[in-house]
């Protein structure tokens, strides 16, 4: 199974096997969200946090076992950003 994402104006939800290359694909999708497009500093900070959370889920939570799945959801509104990363570990 490869990266599968659903995206709305203010959310991104992705499911994927624990492979590091999916992290950059997710961040690329995130960069096209309207609330982040003009906010470079917020996107940079969010990218750092999300990259670390996803890498941790891949390496430690799923132990890079490609039979497992990781799910992440990022929701954004003008006052808050919510990040949820779910891994099997």
N, C-alpha and C positions, 0 to 999 in steps of 0.2 A: 504494500500500500504506500502511496506517495502522499505528499502534502495535500490536504484538503482544507480549503478555507471558505468561510462565508463572511461577507463584508457588507456593512451598512454605512450610512453617513457618519455614525459615531461609534461603531464597534467593529472589531475583528475577532473572529473565532476560528481557530485552526486546530486540526488533529493531524498527527504525523508520527511515523516511526522515529525512534531516537537516533537520528543521524544529524550530525553537526551542520551539514550544508543547508538544512531547512531553516536554521536560525536566520541567515542572511535573507532568504526568500521571504520570511515573515516580516522582517524589518523593512524590506523593500515595499511590501504591501502596506505596511503601517504608514510609511512616508507619504502615501497618496491620500490619506484621510484629510478631509477639508479642514478640520480644527487644528491639524498639525502642519499643514502645508506652509503657512506663513509664520510659524513659531519655531524657528530653528533651534533655539536654546532648549525649549521644552522637548522637542523631538530628540535632541542629542542626549539629554538627561534620561528620558524614557528609554531610549535605545540602550544605554549603558545598563540600566536596571533590568530590562527585559532580556537582553543578551545574557547577563549573568544568571538570571532565573532559569532560562531555557537550557543553557549549558549545564547548570547544576542538575536539572531534571533529567537531561540526557545521560550525563556521566554517572551521577550518583543515584538518582531515582529509578532509572530504567536500566542502569548498568550496560547501556548501549545494546540492549537485547532487541533486535529489530522485530521480534514477534510481539512486542508490547507497543502501546500507544501513549503519546503525550497529548494533552489538550491545553490550549491557552486561549484566554479571552482578554481582550483589552477594550475597555469602554471609556469613552472620553466625553466630558461635557465642559462647559466654560469654567466650572468651579472645581472639578475633580477628575482624576484619572484612576481607574480601577484595573488592576492586573491580577488575573487568576491563572495559575499554572498548576495543572494536575498531572502527576506522574504516578506510576504504580509503586514507587518506593517510599 
